Amino acid sequence: MKKTVLLLIVLSLLVPAFAMAQERGDTDNRIFGVQVGFLGAYNLAAEDTLVGRDFGVFFTVSDSLQVGFRSITNVIAPQAVFLDLGYLLTPQISFDLMIGTTGPANAAAGIDIGYAIVKSSSDDVFSSTLKLKAGYLFEQTNGIAEGAIIAGLVGSIGY
């Protein structure tokens, strides 16, 4: 019940911001977007290369800020879920800060930089973007020094 009330409060604060962010600006989408991609990673704790999936749902808050929920699998854990704060430095370059979990009582965090290879024009009704991403993820159990270096290709589509 507490989680539902907290979610409703957060949504009631964010919905007006989404409605005001109708102009696309530097962001990938005007209101919301879905991102799907694949990642190659080198896990420093396991000293092994891995292949993972990246899935996210993002909402535009301002002309250069997106907030979303992101799931990255098979990189630092079988499943890592993050709250993603994305800031677009330019229309092509983005910076993401991720805070989340890989399971009960195991915090995780990460950063990544994205470069938009292809981006639809701002006049299009539905927008799409293809990005190269590189970053670093870590979890509480192994610590910051034993995380994973990630790189991948991510596509997004939205309104």
C-alpha positions in Angstrom: 0.0 0.0 0.0 2.8 2.4 0.9 4.5 1.8 -2.5 1.3 2.5 -4.3 0.8 5.8 -2.4 4.4 6.8 -3.1 4.0 6.0 -6.8 0.9 8.1 -7.0 2.6 11.0 -5.3 5.6 10.8 -7.7 3.3 10.6 -10.7 1.2 13.5 -9.6 4.4 15.6 -9.4 5.8 14.5 -12.7 2.7 14.5 -15.0 2.5 18.4 -15.1 6.1 18.5 -16.1 5.5 15.9 -18.9 2.6 18.0 -20.2 4.7 21.2 -20.2 7.6 19.4 -22.1 5.8 19.3 -25.4 8.7 20.8 -27.4 11.3 18.1 -28.2 14.3 20.3 -27.5 17.5 18.2 -27.2 15.7 15.1 -25.8 15.0 11.9 -27.8 11.2 12.3 -27.4 8.5 14.9 -26.6 6.7 13.1 -23.9 7.8 9.4 -23.6 10.0 6.8 -25.3 10.9 3.2 -25.1 14.5 2.1 -25.6 15.8 -1.4 -26.5 19.3 -2.5 -27.2 22.2 -4.9 -26.5 25.3 -4.4 -24.5 28.8 -6.0 -24.5 30.5 -5.9 -21.2 33.6 -6.8 -19.4 32.9 -7.8 -15.8 35.9 -6.9 -13.6 34.7 -9.2 -10.7 34.4 -12.3 -12.9 37.1 -11.3 -15.3 34.9 -12.3 -18.2 33.1 -10.8 -21.2 29.4 -10.8 -21.2 26.5 -9.9 -23.5 23.4 -8.3 -22.0 20.1 -6.6 -22.9 19.1 -3.0 -22.2 15.4 -2.0 -21.9 14.0 1.3 -20.7 11.0 3.5 -20.6 11.7 7.3 -20.4 9.6 10.4 -19.8 10.7 13.9 -20.8 10.8 16.4 -17.9 12.4 19.4 -19.7 14.1 20.2 -23.0 17.3 18.5 -21.9 16.3 16.1 -19.1 14.7 12.6 -19.2 13.7 10.4 -16.3 13.0 6.7 -16.7 13.1 3.1 -15.5 15.8 0.9 -17.0 16.5 -2.8 -16.9 19.9 -4.3 -17.8 20.3 -8.0 -17.8 23.3 -10.4 -17.7 26.0 -7.7 -17.0 26.5 -7.2 -13.2 23.7 -9.6 -12.2 21.0 -11.7 -14.0 18.7 -8.7 -13.6 19.5 -5.1 -12.6 16.7 -2.5 -12.4 17.5 1.3 -12.3 16.0 4.7 -12.0 17.7 6.5 -14.8 18.3 10.3 -14.9 19.3 11.3 -18.4 20.8 14.7 -19.2 21.4 15.7 -22.8 24.5 17.9 -23.1 23.8 18.5 -26.8 21.3 16.9 -29.2 23.8 14.2 -30.0 25.5 13.6 -26.6 23.7 12.3 -23.5 24.8 11.5 -19.9 22.9 9.0 -17.8 23.1 8.4 -14.0 21.5 5.2 -12.8 20.6 4.2 -9.3 18.9 0.9 -8.6 19.1 -2.7 -7.3 20.1 -6.2 -8.4 18.0 -7.9 -5.8 16.9 -7.7 -2.2 19.3 -5.5 -0.1 21.8 -5.1 -2.9 22.1 -1.6 -4.3 23.6 -0.9 -7.8 24.6 2.2 -9.7 26.2 3.3 -12.9 26.9 6.0 -15.4 26.9 6.0 -19.2 27.5 8.3 -22.1 25.5 8.1 -25.3 26.2 9.4 -28.8 23.3 9.7 -31.2 24.3 8.2 -34.5 20.9 8.7 -36.2 18.1 10.9 -34.8 14.8 11.7 -36.5 13.9 15.4 -37.2 12.0 17.4 -34.6 9.1 17.7 -37.1 8.3 14.0 -37.1 5.3 12.9 -35.0 7.0 9.8 -33.7 10.7 10.2 -32.9 13.4 7.6 -33.1 17.1 7.6 -32.2 20.0 5.1 -32.6 22.8 5.6 -30.0 26.2 4.2 -29.2 26.5 3.9 -25.4 29.5 3.3 -23.1 29.6 3.3 -19.3 30.3 1.6 -16.0 28.0 -0.4 -13.7 28.6 -1.7 -10.2 26.8 -3.3 -7.3 27.1 -3.1 -3.6 28.3 -6.7 -3.0 31.4 -6.4 -5.2 32.0 -2.7 -4.7 32.9 0.1 -7.2 36.2 -1.4 -8.2 34.6 -4.7 -9.3 31.9 -3.5 -11.7 31.4 -3.9 -15.4 32.5 -1.8 -18.3 29.7 -1.7 -20.8 29.3 -0.6 -24.5 26.4 -1.2 -26.8 24.0 0.0 -29.4 20.5 1.2 -28.3 17.5 2.3 -30.3 14.6 4.3 -29.0 11.2 5.2 -30.3 8.5 7.4 -28.8 6.3 10.4 -29.0 
